[in-house]
Amino acid sequence: MKTLLITGGTSGIGEGLAKYYLAAGNRVIIVSRNKGDLHNAIYLQADLSLASENYRIIENIQRTYGAIDGLILCAVLQTARKDALITQEGLEFTFALQYLSRYILSNQLAFNDDSFILNVATPGINSPINFDDLEYRRKFNSVKANANANRLNDLLGAGFKRKGVRYILYNPMAVRTTGARSVFANPLMRIFLRVVHRLVGHEVDEIVNRIVKVLQESSSQSFSAYRLSKPVDLSMKTFDPQRGKHLEKITKKVLSNVREL
Ligand SMILES: NC(=O)c1ccc[n+]([C@@H]2O[C@H](COP(=O)([O-])OP(=O)(O)OC[C@H]3O[C@@H](n4cnc5c(N)ncnc54)[C@H](OP(=O)(O)O)[C@@H]3O)[C@@H](O)[C@H]2O)c1
């Protein structure tokens, strides 16, 4: 029996993966703000947009369950927002939940040998990172802030190095989840998204099956990235190691400022 931690496991892809791993007889710990109703799952409630909550969860898991065998990162809030939302720790919410939480959990949880981290984001897509406004506060737009956080996750995955832990970035493209339907506020864009989902969208179960295969296929690689079932070219500039180092430096500074609060 393996122990797996799934963030955002109460909905969409995270919940689909939780069902799969529970059915296979594993111990599944789910972290999200609300509790779900999967039989046998262990629910820990936390707002992962707060660094302090990530540290609390890490401490709790280590004390109660010890080292884990897999971390699956799916927590996200895709709902359209017109304005930046600043957390109690003074950080923009999308940056904090979609990137910083993943950075903290990836780097600070204790893992057994031969473990994996699956970061469900959007590798394989080119979009700029604004290093002058990493949190995307100025000229805030929730779709762009989301894309920006995904690029930060590309650099997180590419630069990740921990002995015995492999890192997989996964892009599920368009999946028919509740969260994905709330991405746009504009009614026309909502209709457009509904059409896209109907034409090219995927069901959660199909994506879960693809992810399971990808995890098997990539098992000998310390870092890999996939778009649906196709490997992403790791020489893309979105995985640039220099920019990854720069990001890590800034991230450590952000976290040390938060700790001083
Ligand atoms: N669906 C798509 O089309 C699509 C496309 C590309 C990439 N992705 C990526 O795939 C992953 C899963 O997406 P999805 O559409 O399956 O998600 P979803 O259905 O929107 O579910 C989001 C999950 O995140 C949790 N969550 C939200 N805010 C949280 C917070 N502050 N702290 C802790 N947990 C929080 C939610 O639970 P609570 O509300 O209980 O907290 C829920 O379990 C995400 O990383 C997303 O970026 C999805």
The ligand as an SDF file (V2000), in Angstrom:
LIG
                    3D

 48 52  0  0  0  0  0  0  0  0999 V2000
   -9.9600   21.3390  -16.1720 N   0  0  0  0  0  0  0  0  0  0  0  0
   -9.2060   21.7550  -17.1690 C   0  0  0  0  0  0  0  0  0  0  0  0
   -9.6720   21.9650  -18.3070 O   0  0  0  0  0  0  0  0  0  0  0  0
   -7.7270   21.9630  -16.9560 C   0  0  0  0  0  0  0  0  0  0  0  0
   -6.9230   22.3550  -18.0480 C   0  0  0  0  0  0  0  0  0  0  0  0
   -5.5580   22.5440  -17.8380 C   0  0  0  0  0  0  0  0  0  0  0  0
   -5.0040   22.3410  -16.5660 C   0  0  0  0  0  0  0  0  0  0  0  0
   -5.8190   21.9780  -15.5390 N   0  0  0  0  0  0  0  0  0  0  0  0
   -5.2020   21.7930  -14.2110 C   0  0  0  0  0  0  0  0  0  0  0  0
   -5.6640   20.5870  -13.6340 O   0  0  0  0  0  0  0  0  0  0  0  0
   -5.7220   20.7030  -12.2060 C   0  0  0  0  0  0  0  0  0  0  0  0
   -7.1030   20.2710  -11.7390 C   0  0  0  0  0  0  0  0  0  0  0  0
   -8.0810   21.0780  -12.3680 O   0  0  0  0  0  0  0  0  0  0  0  0
   -9.6500   20.7430  -12.2290 P   0  0  0  0  0  0  0  0  0  0  0  0
  -10.3550   21.4870  -13.3080 O   0  0  0  0  0  0  0  0  0  0  0  0
   -9.8090   19.2720  -12.1150 O   0  0  0  0  0  0  0  0  0  0  0  0
   -9.9550   21.4430  -10.8070 O   0  0  0  0  0  0  0  0  0  0  0  0
  -11.3450   21.8020  -10.1190 P   0  0  0  0  0  0  0  0  0  0  0  0
  -12.4100   20.8700  -10.5410 O   0  0  0  0  0  0  0  0  0  0  0  0
  -11.5590   23.2770  -10.2780 O   0  0  0  0  0  0  0  0  0  0  0  0
  -10.9930   21.4830   -8.5730 O   0  0  0  0  0  0  0  0  0  0  0  0
  -10.1490   22.3310   -7.8580 C   0  0  0  0  0  0  0  0  0  0  0  0
   -9.7980   21.7140   -6.5240 C   0  0  0  0  0  0  0  0  0  0  0  0
   -8.9390   22.6290   -5.8240 O   0  0  0  0  0  0  0  0  0  0  0  0
   -9.4150   22.8050   -4.4870 C   0  0  0  0  0  0  0  0  0  0  0  0
   -9.0870   24.1510   -4.0030 N   0  0  0  0  0  0  0  0  0  0  0  0
   -9.5210   25.3410   -4.4910 C   0  0  0  0  0  0  0  0  0  0  0  0
   -9.0310   26.3460   -3.7680 N   0  0  0  0  0  0  0  0  0  0  0  0
   -8.2570   25.7960   -2.7900 C   0  0  0  0  0  0  0  0  0  0  0  0
   -7.5050   26.3290   -1.7140 C   0  0  0  0  0  0  0  0  0  0  0  0
   -7.4130   27.6570   -1.4890 N   0  0  0  0  0  0  0  0  0  0  0  0
   -6.8380   25.4730   -0.9000 N   0  0  0  0  0  0  0  0  0  0  0  0
   -6.9180   24.1370   -1.1090 C   0  0  0  0  0  0  0  0  0  0  0  0
   -7.6130   23.5720   -2.1080 N   0  0  0  0  0  0  0  0  0  0  0  0
   -8.2880   24.3900   -2.9440 C   0  0  0  0  0  0  0  0  0  0  0  0
  -10.9300   22.5790   -4.5960 C   0  0  0  0  0  0  0  0  0  0  0  0
  -11.4970   22.1560   -3.3640 O   0  0  0  0  0  0  0  0  0  0  0  0
  -12.1230   23.1780   -2.2910 P   0  0  0  0  0  0  0  0  0  0  0  0
  -13.0130   24.1070   -3.0610 O   0  0  0  0  0  0  0  0  0  0  0  0
  -12.8080   22.2910   -1.3290 O   0  0  0  0  0  0  0  0  0  0  0  0
  -10.9670   23.8750   -1.6730 O   0  0  0  0  0  0  0  0  0  0  0  0
  -10.9990   21.4480   -5.6180 C   0  0  0  0  0  0  0  0  0  0  0  0
  -10.8160   20.1980   -4.9550 O   0  0  0  0  0  0  0  0  0  0  0  0
   -5.3970   22.1640  -11.8930 C   0  0  0  0  0  0  0  0  0  0  0  0
   -4.0620   22.2670  -11.5030 O   0  0  0  0  0  0  0  0  0  0  0  0
   -5.6390   22.8760  -13.2120 C   0  0  0  0  0  0  0  0  0  0  0  0
   -4.8330   24.0280  -13.3440 O   0  0  0  0  0  0  0  0  0  0  0  0
   -7.1550   21.7790  -15.6940 C   0  0  0  0  0  0  0  0  0  0  0  0
  1  2  1  0
  2  3  2  0
  2  4  1  0
  4  5  1  0
  4 48  2  0
  5  6  2  0
  6  7  1  0
  7  8  2  0
  8  9  1  0
  8 48  1  0
  9 10  1  0
  9 46  1  0
 10 11  1  0
 11 12  1  0
 11 44  1  0
 12 13  1  0
 13 14  1  0
 14 15  2  0
 14 16  1  0
 14 17  1  0
 17 18  1  0
 18 19  2  0
 18 20  1  0
 18 21  1  0
 21 22  1  0
 22 23  1  0
 23 24  1  0
 23 42  1  0
 24 25  1  0
 25 26  1  0
 25 36  1  0
 26 27  1  0
 26 35  1  0
 27 28  2  0
 28 29  1  0
 29 30  1  0
 29 35  2  0
 30 31  1  0
 30 32  2  0
 32 33  1  0
 33 34  2  0
 34 35  1  0
 36 37  1  0
 36 42  1  0
 37 38  1  0
 38 39  2  0
 38 40  1  0
 38 41  1  0
 42 43  1  0
 44 45  1  0
 44 46  1  0
 46 47  1  0
M  CHG  2   8   1  16  -1
M  END
$$$$
